[in-house]
Amino acid sequence: MQVDVFSTGQLTGNPVAVVLDAEGLTDAQMAALARWTNLSETTFVLPPTLHGADYRLRIFTPGGELPFAGHPTLGSAFAWLRARCGNVTGDEPGSAEPVTPAGAGASGRGPDRIVQECGVGLVPLRVDDAGVVSFAAPPPLRTGAVDDATLAHAVASLGIGRDDVVASQWVDNGPGWVGLLLRDAAAVLALRPDTAAMGDLRIGVVGAFPEAERPWDDCLFEARAFVPALGVPEDPVTGSLNAAVAQWFRASGRAPERWSVRQGTALGRAGRVFLEDDGADIWVGGRCEATIVGLLGV
């Protein structure tokens, strides 16, 4: 199944290819398929190996495997639910109401909760009444100040100066993000990065909207993500980055309990990421639509 994640309408989000029955595929076959799809991620659903998980997920970019990524997590959960329960979010043409994924999750959790096993461990997911699929942001693997050399490398590759960066922090929850806050959303959209100069850096850039320019009432930030080392010069909409930035911004008082982020504008997309701090976890969610359903001849 190919799923459009963080969509605001047809073909507006970030697609992920999901192989729902990946048992028997070798690592080399998985890597080759990810290169062939040429999407930012391709995922492979396998039986779980950890207690409490509903399924195990392996996540590949065209350049290698990731221990965790956000939009593949949401798209794969959506595909897994739909394969078991039918239409989950009213995404099919002519469908009107979401279908509650009754009995989808492991025993004892309730119909709207599932647990994914991946390289960072167990990731809880939920589906709300509107059909938004969300994951609980995993704990960061690295936080704190970005060293001077890395920051200088990042800003040079983005074509901006050190004074253009309001704040920076490591926001690594698997991919290894360097998070940069610019003065506003317009500065984010104005970036013309030299991705070849980034080397191994994975850079996430965020800027706030003036209140009068917000695309949606709760949309506070514009985001962009650059991951050329993994074969993804710019990712359309990025769950892992938004999850880690949300943890940073909540801790620093830069975001409220609920808000959304727009991403993908520079690539002609209109992705929307929903974020919520419930006091225990930060939930990162989006709407998903199945765009392709079929059989894989591998």
Contacts in CASP RR format, 6 or more apart in sequence:
PFRMAT RR
TARGET T0000
AUTHOR 0000-0000-0000
METHOD contacts of the structure
MODEL  1
MQVDVFSTGQLTGNPVAVVLDAEGLTDAQMAALARWTNLSETTFVLPPTL
HGADYRLRIFTPGGELPFAGHPTLGSAFAWLRARCGNVTGDEPGSAEPVT
PAGAGASGRGPDRIVQECGVGLVPLRVDDAGVVSFAAPPPLRTGAVDDAT
LAHAVASLGIGRDDVVASQWVDNGPGWVGLLLRDAAAVLALRPDTAAMGD
LRIGVVGAFPEAERPWDDCLFEARAFVPALGVPEDPVTGSLNAAVAQWFR
ASGRAPERWSVRQGTALGRAGRVFLEDDGADIWVGGRCEATIVGLLGV
1 17 0 8 1.000
1 18 0 8 1.000
1 20 0 8 1.000
1 79 0 8 1.000
1 82 0 8 1.000
1 83 0 8 1.000
1 290 0 8 1.000
1 292 0 8 1.000
1 293 0 8 1.000
1 294 0 8 1.000
2 15 0 8 1.000
2 16 0 8 1.000
2 17 0 8 1.000
2 18 0 8 1.000
2 39 0 8 1.000
2 290 0 8 1.000
2 291 0 8 1.000
2 292 0 8 1.000
2 293 0 8 1.000
3 15 0 8 1.000
3 16 0 8 1.000
3 18 0 8 1.000
3 75 0 8 1.000
3 76 0 8 1.000
3 78 0 8 1.000
3 79 0 8 1.000
3 288 0 8 1.000
3 289 0 8 1.000
3 290 0 8 1.000
3 291 0 8 1.000
4 10 0 8 1.000
4 11 0 8 1.000
4 12 0 8 1.000
4 13 0 8 1.000
4 14 0 8 1.000
4 15 0 8 1.000
4 288 0 8 1.000
4 289 0 8 1.000
4 290 0 8 1.000
4 291 0 8 1.000
5 13 0 8 1.000
5 14 0 8 1.000
5 15 0 8 1.000
5 16 0 8 1.000
5 71 0 8 1.000
5 72 0 8 1.000
5 74 0 8 1.000
5 75 0 8 1.000
5 78 0 8 1.000
5 237 0 8 1.000
5 286 0 8 1.000
5 288 0 8 1.000
6 13 0 8 1.000
6 14 0 8 1.000
6 71 0 8 1.000
6 74 0 8 1.000
6 237 0 8 1.000
6 239 0 8 1.000
6 263 0 8 1.000
6 271 0 8 1.000
6 272 0 8 1.000
6 273 0 8 1.000
6 285 0 8 1.000
6 286 0 8 1.000
6 287 0 8 1.000
7 13 0 8 1.000
7 271 0 8 1.000
7 272 0 8 1.000
7 286 0 8 1.000
7 287 0 8 1.000
7 288 0 8 1.000
7 289 0 8 1.000
8 270 0 8 1.000
8 271 0 8 1.000
8 272 0 8 1.000
8 287 0 8 1.000
9 270 0 8 1.000
9 287 0 8 1.000
9 289 0 8 1.000
10 289 0 8 1.000
10 291 0 8 1.000
11 291 0 8 1.000
12 269 0 8 1.000
12 270 0 8 1.000
12 271 0 8 1.000
13 236 0 8 1.000
13 237 0 8 1.000
13 264 0 8 1.000
13 269 0 8 1.000
13 270 0 8 1.000
13 271 0 8 1.000
14 40 0 8 1.000
14 71 0 8 1.000
14 235 0 8 1.000
14 236 0 8 1.000
14 237 0 8 1.000
14 238 0 8 1.000
14 264 0 8 1.000
14 269 0 8 1.000
14 271 0 8 1.000
15 39 0 8 1.000
15 291 0 8 1.000
16 39 0 8 1.000
16 40 0 8 1.000
16 41 0 8 1.000
16 42 0 8 1.000
16 43 0 8 1.000
16 71 0 8 1.000
16 72 0 8 1.000
16 75 0 8 1.000
16 76 0 8 1.000
17 33 0 8 1.000
17 34 0 8 1.000
17 37 0 8 1.000
17 39 0 8 1.000
17 41 0 8 1.000
17 42 0 8 1.000
17 43 0 8 1.000
18 42 0 8 1.000
18 43 0 8 1.000
18 45 0 8 1.000
18 72 0 8 1.000
18 75 0 8 1.000
18 76 0 8 1.000
18 79 0 8 1.000
18 80 0 8 1.000
19 25 0 8 1.000
19 33 0 8 1.000
19 42 0 8 1.000
19 43 0 8 1.000
19 44 0 8 1.000
19 45 0 8 1.000
19 296 0 8 1.000
20 45 0 8 1.000
20 79 0 8 1.000
20 80 0 8 1.000
20 83 0 8 1.000
21 45 0 8 1.000
22 30 0 8 1.000
22 44 0 8 1.000
22 45 0 8 1.000
22 46 0 8 1.000
22 58 0 8 1.000
23 46 0 8 1.000
23 47 0 8 1.000
25 33 0 8 1.000
25 44 0 8 1.000
25 298 0 8 1.000
29 298 0 8 1.000
30 42 0 8 1.000
30 44 0 8 1.000
30 58 0 8 1.000
30 60 0 8 1.000
30 65 0 8 1.000
31 60 0 8 1.000
31 63 0 8 1.000
31 64 0 8 1.000
31 65 0 8 1.000
33 42 0 8 1.000
33 60 0 8 1.000
33 296 0 8 1.000
33 298 0 8 1.000
34 41 0 8 1.000
34 42 0 8 1.000
34 60 0 8 1.000
34 61 0 8 1.000
34 62 0 8 1.000
34 63 0 8 1.000
34 64 0 8 1.000
35 62 0 8 1.000
35 63 0 8 1.000
38 62 0 8 1.000
39 62 0 8 1.000
40 61 0 8 1.000
40 71 0 8 1.000
40 227 0 8 1.000
40 232 0 8 1.000
40 235 0 8 1.000
40 236 0 8 1.000
41 59 0 8 1.000
41 60 0 8 1.000
41 61 0 8 1.000
41 66 0 8 1.000
41 69 0 8 1.000
41 71 0 8 1.000
41 72 0 8 1.000
42 59 0 8 1.000
42 60 0 8 1.000
42 72 0 8 1.000
43 57 0 8 1.000
43 58 0 8 1.000
43 59 0 8 1.000
43 60 0 8 1.000
43 72 0 8 1.000
43 75 0 8 1.000
43 76 0 8 1.000
44 57 0 8 1.000
44 58 0 8 1.000
44 60 0 8 1.000
45 55 0 8 1.000
45 56 0 8 1.000
45 57 0 8 1.000
45 76 0 8 1.000
45 79 0 8 1.000
45 80 0 8 1.000
46 55 0 8 1.000
46 56 0 8 1.000
46 57 0 8 1.000
46 58 0 8 1.000
47 55 0 8 1.000
47 56 0 8 1.000
48 54 0 8 1.000
48 55 0 8 1.000
48 56 0 8 1.000
48 117 0 8 1.000
49 56 0 8 1.000
49 117 0 8 1.000
50 56 0 8 1.000
50 117 0 8 1.000
50 121 0 8 1.000
50 122 0 8 1.000
52 106 0 8 1.000
52 115 0 8 1.000
52 122 0 8 1.000
53 106 0 8 1.000
53 115 0 8 1.000
53 116 0 8 1.000
53 117 0 8 1.000
53 122 0 8 1.000
54 80 0 8 1.000
54 104 0 8 1.000
54 105 0 8 1.000
54 106 0 8 1.000
54 114 0 8 1.000
54 115 0 8 1.000
54 116 0 8 1.000
55 80 0 8 1.000
55 116 0 8 1.000
55 117 0 8 1.000
56 116 0 8 1.000
56 117 0 8 1.000
56 118 0 8 1.000
57 72 0 8 1.000
57 73 0 8 1.000
57 76 0 8 1.000
57 116 0 8 1.000
57 117 0 8 1.000
57 118 0 8 1.000
58 65 0 8 1.000
58 118 0 8 1.000
59 65 0 8 1.000
59 66 0 8 1.000
59 67 0 8 1.000
59 68 0 8 1.000
59 69 0 8 1.000
59 72 0 8 1.000
59 73 0 8 1.000
59 118 0 8 1.000
60 66 0 8 1.000
61 227 0 8 1.000
61 230 0 8 1.000
61 231 0 8 1.000
61 232 0 8 1.000
62 230 0 8 1.000
62 231 0 8 1.000
62 232 0 8 1.000
63 229 0 8 1.000
63 230 0 8 1.000
63 231 0 8 1.000
64 230 0 8 1.000
66 174 0 8 1.000
66 175 0 8 1.000
66 230 0 8 1.000
67 118 0 8 1.000
67 119 0 8 1.000
67 120 0 8 1.000
67 174 0 8 1.000
68 118 0 8 1.000
68 119 0 8 1.000
68 120 0 8 1.000
68 123 0 8 1.000
68 138 0 8 1.000
68 173 0 8 1.000
68 174 0 8 1.000
68 175 0 8 1.000
68 240 0 8 1.000
69 174 0 8 1.000
69 175 0 8 1.000
69 239 0 8 1.000
69 240 0 8 1.000
70 135 0 8 1.000
70 238 0 8 1.000
70 239 0 8 1.000
70 240 0 8 1.000
70 243 0 8 1.000
70 284 0 8 1.000
71 237 0 8 1.000
71 238 0 8 1.000
71 239 0 8 1.000
73 116 0 8 1.000
73 118 0 8 1.000
73 123 0 8 1.000
73 125 0 8 1.000
73 135 0 8 1.000
73 239 0 8 1.000
74 125 0 8 1.000
74 133 0 8 1.000
74 134 0 8 1.000
74 135 0 8 1.000
74 239 0 8 1.000
74 285 0 8 1.000
74 286 0 8 1.000
74 288 0 8 1.000
75 133 0 8 1.000
75 288 0 8 1.000
76 116 0 8 1.000
77 114 0 8 1.000
77 116 0 8 1.000
77 125 0 8 1.000
77 133 0 8 1.000
77 135 0 8 1.000
78 88 0 8 1.000
78 89 0 8 1.000
78 133 0 8 1.000
78 288 0 8 1.000
78 290 0 8 1.000
79 290 0 8 1.000
80 114 0 8 1.000
81 88 0 8 1.000
81 101 0 8 1.000
81 104 0 8 1.000
81 114 0 8 1.000
81 127 0 8 1.000
81 133 0 8 1.000
82 88 0 8 1.000
82 290 0 8 1.000
84 101 0 8 1.000
84 104 0 8 1.000
85 99 0 8 1.000
85 101 0 8 1.000
85 102 0 8 1.000
85 103 0 8 1.000
85 104 0 8 1.000
86 99 0 8 1.000
87 95 0 8 1.000
87 98 0 8 1.000
87 99 0 8 1.000
88 98 0 8 1.000
88 99 0 8 1.000
88 101 0 8 1.000
88 127 0 8 1.000
88 131 0 8 1.000
88 133 0 8 1.000
88 288 0 8 1.000
89 98 0 8 1.000
89 127 0 8 1.000
89 131 0 8 1.000
89 132 0 8 1.000
89 133 0 8 1.000
89 287 0 8 1.000
89 288 0 8 1.000
89 289 0 8 1.000
90 96 0 8 1.000
90 97 0 8 1.000
90 98 0 8 1.000
90 99 0 8 1.000
90 131 0 8 1.000
91 288 0 8 1.000
91 289 0 8 1.000
91 290 0 8 1.000
92 290 0 8 1.000
98 129 0 8 1.000
98 130 0 8 1.000
98 131 0 8 1.000
100 111 0 8 1.000
100 112 0 8 1.000
101 111 0 8 1.000
101 112 0 8 1.000
101 127 0 8 1.000
102 111 0 8 1.000
103 110 0 8 1.000
103 111 0 8 1.000
104 111 0 8 1.000
104 114 0 8 1.000
105 111 0 8 1.000
105 113 0 8 1.000
105 114 0 8 1.000
105 115 0 8 1.000
106 114 0 8 1.000
106 115 0 8 1.000
109 115 0 8 1.000
112 126 0 8 1.000
112 127 0 8 1.000
112 128 0 8 1.000
113 124 0 8 1.000
113 125 0 8 1.000
113 126 0 8 1.000
114 124 0 8 1.000
114 125 0 8 1.000
114 126 0 8 1.000
115 122 0 8 1.000
115 123 0 8 1.000
115 124 0 8 1.000
115 125 0 8 1.000
116 122 0 8 1.000
116 123 0 8 1.000
116 125 0 8 1.000
116 135 0 8 1.000
117 123 0 8 1.000
120 138 0 8 1.000
120 141 0 8 1.000
120 173 0 8 1.000
120 174 0 8 1.000
121 138 0 8 1.000
123 135 0 8 1.000
123 136 0 8 1.000
123 138 0 8 1.000
124 135 0 8 1.000
124 136 0 8 1.000
124 281 0 8 1.000
125 133 0 8 1.000
125 134 0 8 1.000
125 135 0 8 1.000
125 136 0 8 1.000
126 133 0 8 1.000
126 134 0 8 1.000
126 283 0 8 1.000
127 133 0 8 1.000
127 134 0 8 1.000
128 134 0 8 1.000
131 287 0 8 1.000
132 274 0 8 1.000
132 285 0 8 1.000
132 286 0 8 1.000
132 287 0 8 1.000
133 285 0 8 1.000
133 286 0 8 1.000
133 287 0 8 1.000
133 288 0 8 1.000
134 274 0 8 1.000
134 276 0 8 1.000
134 283 0 8 1.000
134 284 0 8 1.000
134 285 0 8 1.000
134 286 0 8 1.000
135 243 0 8 1.000
135 283 0 8 1.000
135 284 0 8 1.000
135 285 0 8 1.000
136 281 0 8 1.000
136 282 0 8 1.000
136 283 0 8 1.000
137 173 0 8 1.000
137 243 0 8 1.000
137 244 0 8 1.000
137 246 0 8 1.000
137 247 0 8 1.000
137 281 0 8 1.000
137 282 0 8 1.000
137 283 0 8 1.000
137 284 0 8 1.000
138 173 0 8 1.000
138 174 0 8 1.000
138 243 0 8 1.000
139 173 0 8 1.000
140 170 0 8 1.000
140 171 0 8 1.000
140 172 0 8 1.000
140 173 0 8 1.000
140 244 0 8 1.000
140 247 0 8 1.000
141 172 0 8 1.000
141 173 0 8 1.000
141 174 0 8 1.000
141 176 0 8 1.000
142 170 0 8 1.000
142 172 0 8 1.000
142 176 0 8 1.000
143 169 0 8 1.000
143 170 0 8 1.000
143 171 0 8 1.000
143 172 0 8 1.000
143 248 0 8 1.000
144 169 0 8 1.000
144 170 0 8 1.000
145 168 0 8 1.000
145 169 0 8 1.000
145 170 0 8 1.000
146 154 0 8 1.000
146 168 0 8 1.000
146 169 0 8 1.000
146 170 0 8 1.000
146 178 0 8 1.000
146 179 0 8 1.000
150 178 0 8 1.000
150 201 0 8 1.000
151 162 0 8 1.000
151 165 0 8 1.000
151 168 0 8 1.000
151 178 0 8 1.000
152 162 0 8 1.000
153 198 0 8 1.000
153 201 0 8 1.000
154 168 0 8 1.000
154 178 0 8 1.000
154 180 0 8 1.000
154 198 0 8 1.000
154 201 0 8 1.000
154 203 0 8 1.000
155 161 0 8 1.000
155 162 0 8 1.000
155 164 0 8 1.000
155 165 0 8 1.000
155 180 0 8 1.000
156 197 0 8 1.000
157 193 0 8 1.000
157 194 0 8 1.000
157 195 0 8 1.000
157 197 0 8 1.000
157 198 0 8 1.000
157 199 0 8 1.000
157 201 0 8 1.000
157 203 0 8 1.000
158 180 0 8 1.000
158 191 0 8 1.000
158 193 0 8 1.000
158 194 0 8 1.000
158 203 0 8 1.000
158 205 0 8 1.000
159 191 0 8 1.000
159 192 0 8 1.000
159 193 0 8 1.000
159 194 0 8 1.000
160 182 0 8 1.000
160 187 0 8 1.000
160 191 0 8 1.000
164 182 0 8 1.000
164 183 0 8 1.000
164 187 0 8 1.000
165 180 0 8 1.000
165 181 0 8 1.000
165 182 0 8 1.000
166 181 0 8 1.000
166 182 0 8 1.000
166 183 0 8 1.000
167 180 0 8 1.000
167 181 0 8 1.000
167 252 0 8 1.000
168 178 0 8 1.000
168 179 0 8 1.000
168 180 0 8 1.000
168 181 0 8 1.000
169 179 0 8 1.000
169 248 0 8 1.000
170 176 0 8 1.000
170 177 0 8 1.000
170 178 0 8 1.000
170 179 0 8 1.000
171 177 0 8 1.000
171 178 0 8 1.000
171 179 0 8 1.000
171 204 0 8 1.000
171 241 0 8 1.000
171 244 0 8 1.000
171 245 0 8 1.000
171 247 0 8 1.000
171 248 0 8 1.000
172 244 0 8 1.000
173 240 0 8 1.000
173 243 0 8 1.000
173 244 0 8 1.000
174 240 0 8 1.000
175 202 0 8 1.000
175 227 0 8 1.000
175 230 0 8 1.000
175 240 0 8 1.000
175 241 0 8 1.000
176 202 0 8 1.000
177 202 0 8 1.000
177 203 0 8 1.000
177 204 0 8 1.000
177 225 0 8 1.000
177 240 0 8 1.000
177 241 0 8 1.000
177 244 0 8 1.000
178 201 0 8 1.000
178 202 0 8 1.000
178 203 0 8 1.000
178 204 0 8 1.000
179 203 0 8 1.000
179 204 0 8 1.000
179 205 0 8 1.000
179 206 0 8 1.000
179 241 0 8 1.000
179 244 0 8 1.000
179 245 0 8 1.000
179 248 0 8 1.000
180 203 0 8 1.000
180 204 0 8 1.000
180 205 0 8 1.000
180 206 0 8 1.000
181 206 0 8 1.000
181 207 0 8 1.000
181 254 0 8 1.000
182 188 0 8 1.000
182 205 0 8 1.000
182 206 0 8 1.000
182 207 0 8 1.000
183 207 0 8 1.000
184 207 0 8 1.000
184 208 0 8 1.000
184 209 0 8 1.000
184 210 0 8 1.000
185 207 0 8 1.000
185 208 0 8 1.000
185 209 0 8 1.000
185 210 0 8 1.000
185 213 0 8 1.000
185 221 0 8 1.000
185 222 0 8 1.000
187 207 0 8 1.000
188 205 0 8 1.000
188 206 0 8 1.000
188 207 0 8 1.000
188 222 0 8 1.000
188 223 0 8 1.000
188 224 0 8 1.000
189 222 0 8 1.000
189 224 0 8 1.000
189 265 0 8 1.000
189 266 0 8 1.000
191 205 0 8 1.000
191 224 0 8 1.000
191 266 0 8 1.000
193 203 0 8 1.000
193 226 0 8 1.000
193 234 0 8 1.000
195 226 0 8 1.000
195 228 0 8 1.000
195 233 0 8 1.000
195 234 0 8 1.000
196 228 0 8 1.000
198 226 0 8 1.000
198 228 0 8 1.000
198 229 0 8 1.000
199 228 0 8 1.000
199 229 0 8 1.000
200 229 0 8 1.000
201 226 0 8 1.000
201 229 0 8 1.000
202 225 0 8 1.000
202 226 0 8 1.000
202 227 0 8 1.000
202 229 0 8 1.000
202 230 0 8 1.000
203 225 0 8 1.000
203 226 0 8 1.000
204 223 0 8 1.000
204 224 0 8 1.000
204 225 0 8 1.000
204 226 0 8 1.000
204 238 0 8 1.000
204 241 0 8 1.000
204 245 0 8 1.000
205 223 0 8 1.000
205 224 0 8 1.000
205 225 0 8 1.000
205 226 0 8 1.000
206 221 0 8 1.000
206 222 0 8 1.000
206 223 0 8 1.000
206 245 0 8 1.000
206 261 0 8 1.000
207 221 0 8 1.000
207 222 0 8 1.000
207 223 0 8 1.000
208 220 0 8 1.000
208 221 0 8 1.000
209 215 0 8 1.000
209 219 0 8 1.000
209 220 0 8 1.000
209 221 0 8 1.000
209 222 0 8 1.000
214 220 0 8 1.000
215 262 0 8 1.000
216 260 0 8 1.000
216 262 0 8 1.000
216 272 0 8 1.000
218 258 0 8 1.000
218 259 0 8 1.000
218 260 0 8 1.000
219 259 0 8 1.000
219 260 0 8 1.000
219 261 0 8 1.000
219 262 0 8 1.000
219 272 0 8 1.000
220 255 0 8 1.000
220 256 0 8 1.000
220 259 0 8 1.000
220 260 0 8 1.000
220 261 0 8 1.000
221 245 0 8 1.000
221 259 0 8 1.000
221 261 0 8 1.000
221 262 0 8 1.000
222 261 0 8 1.000
222 262 0 8 1.000
222 263 0 8 1.000
222 265 0 8 1.000
223 238 0 8 1.000
223 241 0 8 1.000
223 242 0 8 1.000
223 245 0 8 1.000
223 261 0 8 1.000
223 262 0 8 1.000
223 263 0 8 1.000
223 273 0 8 1.000
224 234 0 8 1.000
224 263 0 8 1.000
224 264 0 8 1.000
224 266 0 8 1.000
225 234 0 8 1.000
225 235 0 8 1.000
225 238 0 8 1.000
225 241 0 8 1.000
225 263 0 8 1.000
226 233 0 8 1.000
226 234 0 8 1.000
226 235 0 8 1.000
227 233 0 8 1.000
227 234 0 8 1.000
227 235 0 8 1.000
234 266 0 8 1.000
234 267 0 8 1.000
235 241 0 8 1.000
236 263 0 8 1.000
236 264 0 8 1.000
236 267 0 8 1.000
236 269 0 8 1.000
236 271 0 8 1.000
237 263 0 8 1.000
237 264 0 8 1.000
237 269 0 8 1.000
237 271 0 8 1.000
237 273 0 8 1.000
238 263 0 8 1.000
239 273 0 8 1.000
239 284 0 8 1.000
239 285 0 8 1.000
242 261 0 8 1.000
242 263 0 8 1.000
242 273 0 8 1.000
242 275 0 8 1.000
242 284 0 8 1.000
243 282 0 8 1.000
243 284 0 8 1.000
246 255 0 8 1.000
246 275 0 8 1.000
246 277 0 8 1.000
246 282 0 8 1.000
246 284 0 8 1.000
247 282 0 8 1.000
248 254 0 8 1.000
249 255 0 8 1.000
250 277 0 8 1.000
250 282 0 8 1.000
255 275 0 8 1.000
257 276 0 8 1.000
257 277 0 8 1.000
257 278 0 8 1.000
258 274 0 8 1.000
258 275 0 8 1.000
258 276 0 8 1.000
258 277 0 8 1.000
259 275 0 8 1.000
260 272 0 8 1.000
260 273 0 8 1.000
260 274 0 8 1.000
260 275 0 8 1.000
261 272 0 8 1.000
261 273 0 8 1.000
261 275 0 8 1.000
262 270 0 8 1.000
262 271 0 8 1.000
262 272 0 8 1.000
262 273 0 8 1.000
263 269 0 8 1.000
263 271 0 8 1.000
263 273 0 8 1.000
264 270 0 8 1.000
264 271 0 8 1.000
272 286 0 8 1.000
272 287 0 8 1.000
273 284 0 8 1.000
273 285 0 8 1.000
273 286 0 8 1.000
274 283 0 8 1.000
274 284 0 8 1.000
274 285 0 8 1.000
274 286 0 8 1.000
275 282 0 8 1.000
275 283 0 8 1.000
275 284 0 8 1.000
275 285 0 8 1.000
276 282 0 8 1.000
276 283 0 8 1.000
277 283 0 8 1.000
END
